[in-house]
Amino acid sequence: MGYELRVATPSDVDAIMELETATFESDAWSTESISGELASPHTYYLFAFDPETPSVLAGYGGLLAPSGSGDADIQTIAVAPAARRNGLGRTLVTAMLAEAAARGAGQVFLEVRADNPNARALYESLGFEQIAARAKYYQPDGVDAQIMRVTL
Ligand SMILES: CC(C)(COP(=O)(O)OP(=O)(O)OC[C@H]1O[C@@H](n2cnc3c(N)ncnc32)[C@H](O)[C@@H]1OP(=O)(O)O)[C@@H](O)C(=O)NCCC(=O)NCCS
């Protein structure tokens, strides 16, 4: 399946929130947070879609990369269950890393739940390495966070 990417805008907040809340059952971001992210000049959010159904969100990813910072963060990523294992997650992360580099970032960080080996495998396949952990970071589940970094 050939998915395409476009830059997400504030009007995509409802579609993103629908997938966000379905995906992250206990720790989804709020509508206010996602709206703020979509409106910020310091972020880069991508909306992935099947060209046959361009209004249907197949996945999204969000990068925080303030100009002049030198560092960037992958804030969030989710692929709709029906679209998984087609390479879309890797395409989204690769596009965010390219944008981070274009904005002058030398390294990109992210946090991943310790109980999410699929996402961790995705990040490792793109060069991320674990540099730290934060105990009980994800609440209310009490799951550790693993901090990963890739140098561009
Ligand atoms: C993690 C996620 C974004 C991956 O999206 P995807 O489009 O399925 O990923 P891809 O098809 O590009 O797979 C990339 C790599 O991820 C790993 N991976 C993804 N899903 C996997 C699974 N179910 N089992 C094992 N490895 C998996 C593999 O290393 C895979 O590489 P490979 O296909 O060459 O073996 C998706 O599963 C998802 O949305 N999960 C729920 C949300 C989430 O966990 N987000 C990350 C929060 S930090």
The ligand as an SDF file (V2000), in Angstrom:
LIG
                    3D

 48 50  0  0  0  0  0  0  0  0999 V2000
    4.8270    1.6100   16.5000 C   0  0  0  0  0  0  0  0  0  0  0  0
    4.0290    1.8800   15.2270 C   0  0  0  0  0  0  0  0  0  0  0  0
    3.9810    3.3990   14.9910 C   0  0  0  0  0  0  0  0  0  0  0  0
    4.7300    1.2070   14.0490 C   0  0  0  0  0  0  0  0  0  0  0  0
    4.0400    1.5600   12.8630 O   0  0  0  0  0  0  0  0  0  0  0  0
    4.0740    0.5850   11.5800 P   0  0  0  0  0  0  0  0  0  0  0  0
    3.6080    1.3770   10.4130 O   0  0  0  0  0  0  0  0  0  0  0  0
    3.3780   -0.6720   11.8760 O   0  0  0  0  0  0  0  0  0  0  0  0
    5.6510    0.3070   11.4740 O   0  0  0  0  0  0  0  0  0  0  0  0
    6.4600   -0.2240   10.2120 P   0  0  0  0  0  0  0  0  0  0  0  0
    5.6060   -1.0850    9.3600 O   0  0  0  0  0  0  0  0  0  0  0  0
    7.1310    0.9420    9.5550 O   0  0  0  0  0  0  0  0  0  0  0  0
    7.5540   -1.1330   10.9240 O   0  0  0  0  0  0  0  0  0  0  0  0
    8.8210   -0.6160   11.2390 C   0  0  0  0  0  0  0  0  0  0  0  0
    9.5190   -1.5520   12.2110 C   0  0  0  0  0  0  0  0  0  0  0  0
    8.8970   -1.4810   13.4920 O   0  0  0  0  0  0  0  0  0  0  0  0
    8.9840   -2.7680   14.1280 C   0  0  0  0  0  0  0  0  0  0  0  0
    7.6220   -3.2470   14.3480 N   0  0  0  0  0  0  0  0  0  0  0  0
    6.4810   -2.5680   14.0900 C   0  0  0  0  0  0  0  0  0  0  0  0
    5.4100   -3.3070   14.4480 N   0  0  0  0  0  0  0  0  0  0  0  0
    5.8890   -4.4710   14.9290 C   0  0  0  0  0  0  0  0  0  0  0  0
    5.2680   -5.6470   15.4660 C   0  0  0  0  0  0  0  0  0  0  0  0
    3.9330   -5.7550   15.5470 N   0  0  0  0  0  0  0  0  0  0  0  0
    6.0650   -6.6410   15.8700 N   0  0  0  0  0  0  0  0  0  0  0  0
    7.4010   -6.5430   15.7760 C   0  0  0  0  0  0  0  0  0  0  0  0
    8.0610   -5.4550   15.2820 N   0  0  0  0  0  0  0  0  0  0  0  0
    7.3000   -4.4410   14.8700 C   0  0  0  0  0  0  0  0  0  0  0  0
    9.7700   -3.6470   13.1900 C   0  0  0  0  0  0  0  0  0  0  0  0
   11.1420   -3.5060   13.5300 O   0  0  0  0  0  0  0  0  0  0  0  0
    9.4680   -3.0110   11.8470 C   0  0  0  0  0  0  0  0  0  0  0  0
   10.4530   -3.2870   10.8940 O   0  0  0  0  0  0  0  0  0  0  0  0
   10.2630   -4.5070    9.8560 P   0  0  0  0  0  0  0  0  0  0  0  0
    8.8830   -4.3930    9.2920 O   0  0  0  0  0  0  0  0  0  0  0  0
   11.3390   -4.2700    8.8690 O   0  0  0  0  0  0  0  0  0  0  0  0
   10.4150   -5.7510   10.6810 O   0  0  0  0  0  0  0  0  0  0  0  0
    2.5930    1.3010   15.3110 C   0  0  0  0  0  0  0  0  0  0  0  0
    2.6680   -0.0540   15.6990 O   0  0  0  0  0  0  0  0  0  0  0  0
    1.6920    2.0370   16.2650 C   0  0  0  0  0  0  0  0  0  0  0  0
    1.0470    3.0250   15.9220 O   0  0  0  0  0  0  0  0  0  0  0  0
    1.6380    1.5730   17.5320 N   0  0  0  0  0  0  0  0  0  0  0  0
    0.7950    2.1910   18.5370 C   0  0  0  0  0  0  0  0  0  0  0  0
    1.3080    3.5650   18.8990 C   0  0  0  0  0  0  0  0  0  0  0  0
    2.7190    3.5280   19.4360 C   0  0  0  0  0  0  0  0  0  0  0  0
    3.1490    2.5920   20.0740 O   0  0  0  0  0  0  0  0  0  0  0  0
    3.4580    4.6400   19.1620 N   0  0  0  0  0  0  0  0  0  0  0  0
    4.8240    4.7910   19.6400 C   0  0  0  0  0  0  0  0  0  0  0  0
    4.8290    5.5110   20.9300 C   0  0  0  0  0  0  0  0  0  0  0  0
    6.4970    5.8050   21.4980 S   0  0  0  0  0  0  0  0  0  0  0  0
  1  2  1  0
  2  3  1  0
  2  4  1  0
  2 36  1  0
  4  5  1  0
  5  6  1  0
  6  7  2  0
  6  8  1  0
  6  9  1  0
  9 10  1  0
 10 11  2  0
 10 12  1  0
 10 13  1  0
 13 14  1  0
 14 15  1  0
 15 16  1  0
 15 30  1  0
 16 17  1  0
 17 18  1  0
 17 28  1  0
 18 19  1  0
 18 27  1  0
 19 20  2  0
 20 21  1  0
 21 22  1  0
 21 27  2  0
 22 23  1  0
 22 24  2  0
 24 25  1  0
 25 26  2  0
 26 27  1  0
 28 29  1  0
 28 30  1  0
 30 31  1  0
 31 32  1  0
 32 33  2  0
 32 34  1  0
 32 35  1  0
 36 37  1  0
 36 38  1  0
 38 39  2  0
 38 40  1  0
 40 41  1  0
 41 42  1  0
 42 43  1  0
 43 44  2  0
 43 45  1  0
 45 46  1  0
 46 47  1  0
 47 48  1  0
M  END
$$$$
